[in-house]
Amino acid sequence: MTARLAEISARITGIRQLGAVVNAMKGIAAARAHVARSQVEAVDSYATTIATAMARALGPDITTSQEASATGSGKLGLLVFCAEQGFAGAFTEHVIDSIGEDLDPDTLFLIGTRGIAIAATRGIVPAWTAAIPSHSPGIPKLAHRITKAIFDKVGSHQIDRLDVIFTGSNLGRPAIVRQSLFPIDMSHLPAARGDLPLMQIPLEGLIDSLGREYLHALICKAALHAFAAENEARMEAMSAAGSQIGRELETFQAMLRQVRQEDITAEIIELGAGAKNALDM
């Protein structure tokens, strides 16, 4: 009986330690998601500033640019953001499954170590991969690397268009988002106001430079959404694990009480039997 008590006590200690780890992971994920969501607003403001600058620089020519971007065709590339780490449920599987018939490994930019691993189990070898930083301040540097890789593919005529797929949020629930990144959709630019600005460099070069910055901002935004969504998925998974741990802890604590009661009862019976034998003698 004593051995069984020790075994159950050890199991309870282990469950409590596991619960502490799960709570810590949940807290870290919550903090990272909160920071990333707040940074999306800053990136939005930055992208809006660049879009406004392009609209002002183009002026009346923006109509022609809108028509050109609307009729874009050619080889499609996909930039896909998956999870970097595990313990996030089926987060990555949902993202990869959403690609559908457009999946072409030769033009696939796959971001996230967990996503790369799951893609490998499906026989998918992306053209370009990268890990997601463990902290959101590293996202701009990642976006810079992605932007460079994209323009390298464009320069070598391997892709002409690019869509991004990531997990965003819709009414507080995760939702797979697919957007066109390249060519830039000029219809999303704000209406130009006022006279054309004074420019010291050719318009084409200015728009090209601003376009790269705008693409960089859009990639940062998608990466931050994916980063936050992954951590929110991890929070949900850890909450479910915490609930399961709580139920197991209650079960083993009830077992411990029962075994202790049985042990006490056995001792009382043994003492009673001993007293009776002493009286009989």
C-alpha positions, 0 to 999 in steps of 0.5 A: 500500500505504501508503494502505491501511495508513493507511486501516485504521489510521484505521478501527481508531482509529474503532472503538476510540473507538466502543468507549470511548463504548459502554463509557461508556454501559454504565457509566452505565446500570449505575450508574443501574439499581443506584441505582433498584433500591435506591430501590425498597426505600425506596418499598416501606417508605414505601407499607407505612407508609401502608397500615398507617396506612389499615388502622388508621384504617379498622379494622372498616370495612376490610371494606366498603372492600374490597368496594367496591374489588373491585366497581369499574367504569367508564372505564379509564385506563392509565398506561404507562411506556416508555423515555426514550432510545434504545439500549435495543433493543425496550424501548418496542415491547414495552411498547406492544404489551402494551397490547392492546385496552385502548388508548384514546388519550383515557385514556392517560397515556404516560411516556417521550420514546422511547415518545411518539415511537414512539406517534406513528409508530403514530398514537397521541396520548395524553391526557397525556405526560411525560418521565422524569428522567435521574436517579432522584431526580427520580422523586418530582416526576414521580410528583406531576405524574402523580398530579395529572393522574390526579385531574384526569381523575377529577374531570372524570369522564373515568376511573373506574379506572386501571391501570399498565403498566411493565417490571419484573423476574422472576428477573432477566429483564425482564417486563411488569407490569400492576397496578391503581392506582385505586381502591385495592385495600383487600385489599392493606392489612395487617390492622388491629391494636389500638384505633382511633387518636385522630383529629382530622380526619374519617375520610373526609378522612384516608383520602382524603389517605392514599390520595393519598399511597399512590397517589403511592408506587405510581406512584413504585415503578412509575416506578423499576422502569421506570427501572431496567429501561430502563437494564438494557435499555441495558446489554444492548444496549451489551454486544451492541454491545461484542461486535460492536465487539470482533469488528470490531476483531479483523478489522481488526487481522488485516487490518492485520497482513496488509497490513503483511506484504504490504508487507514482503514486497514491499519484500524482493522489490524489494530482492532484485530490485535486488541481482540487477540490480546483480550482473548489471551 
